Amino acid sequence: GDSVTQMEGPVTLSEEAFLTINCTYTATGYPSLFWYVQYPGEGLQLLLKATKADDKGSNKGFEATYRKETTSFHLEKGSVQVSDSAVYFCALSSSSNTGKLIFGQGTTLQVKP
Amino acid sequence: EAEVAQSPRYKITEKSQAVAFWCDPISGHATLYWYRQILGQGPELLVQFQDESVVDDSQLPKDRFSAERLKGVDSTLKIQPAELGDSAMYLCASSPPGGGTGGLYEQFFGPGTRLTVL
């Protein structure tokens, strides 16, 4: 079945460092891919999305490119801020096309001043 | 900006008691999802509604969990009896008709209900 695998955390960076959070997926067909962010005690917020191969999603300085050949959707940001500290979830829309999302286990990012 | 509303935000109960969670999706969103998020893991779908009909409840423990969306608007998720292993965050999400822009099925999440079973 469909699945998403993320790099384990926590990831600890200094402010202004470069961020990469790896995400790979297994799916039949061509799912849409998403990154969600969850701040402490809150629900999930959509960060960015991509619908087809080579699409690049971007928002708030974060980017991710849909790589079909490597089945990956790695999240990157050139310069992180303390306010980026949160849990990041990679997700795909399931092949059933019902809209169900399959999430990775989440990666905690801690940014220190 | 329209948001998904959930209540209560926090619930503490003893095992074997009954609990209920409420969700009000964004107006006009036909699809409603309930997810369970265990601490340190990603959310997992419990049940999905299209209007008032259940689309997917394959992961819902039906011996103790029930969900309804009687008028196709707001929804209630119930657990009876609660067990220690039910402690988790319960998230509600909704998406526009037809999956929204480009059929992306972008989902909008509420703040969640944090359940603690003692």
Chai-1 contact restraints between the chains, C-beta under 6 A:
chainA,res_idxA,chainB,res_idxB,connection_type,confidence,min_distance_angstrom,max_distance_angstrom,comment,restraint_id
A,S32,B,L104,contact,1.0,0.0,6.0,A-B,restraint_1
A,E42,B,P111,contact,1.0,0.0,6.0,A-B,restraint_2
A,G43,B,L91,contact,1.0,0.0,6.0,A-B,restraint_3
A,G43,B,F109,contact,1.0,0.0,6.0,A-B,restraint_4
A,G43,B,G110,contact,1.0,0.0,6.0,A-B,restraint_5
A,G43,B,P111,contact,1.0,0.0,6.0,A-B,restraint_6
A,G43,B,G112,contact,1.0,0.0,6.0,A-B,restraint_7
A,L44,B,F109,contact,1.0,0.0,6.0,A-B,restraint_8
A,T51,B,G102,contact,1.0,0.0,6.0,A-B,restraint_9
A,F89,B,G42,contact,1.0,0.0,6.0,A-B,restraint_10
A,S93,B,Y105,contact,1.0,0.0,6.0,A-B,restraint_11
A,T98,B,V55,contact,1.0,0.0,6.0,A-B,restraint_12
A,T98,B,D56,contact,1.0,0.0,6.0,A-B,restraint_13
A,G99,B,T31,contact,1.0,0.0,6.0,A-B,restraint_14
A,G99,B,S95,contact,1.0,0.0,6.0,A-B,restraint_15
A,G99,B,G99,contact,1.0,0.0,6.0,A-B,restraint_16
A,G99,B,Y105,contact,1.0,0.0,6.0,A-B,restraint_17
A,K100,B,L45,contact,1.0,0.0,6.0,A-B,restraint_18
A,F103,B,G42,contact,1.0,0.0,6.0,A-B,restraint_19
A,F103,B,P43,contact,1.0,0.0,6.0,A-B,restraint_20
A,G104,B,G42,contact,1.0,0.0,6.0,A-B,restraint_21
A,Q105,B,Q41,contact,1.0,0.0,6.0,A-B,restraint_22
A,Q105,B,G42,contact,1.0,0.0,6.0,A-B,restraint_23
A,G106,B,G42,contact,1.0,0.0,6.0,A-B,restraint_24
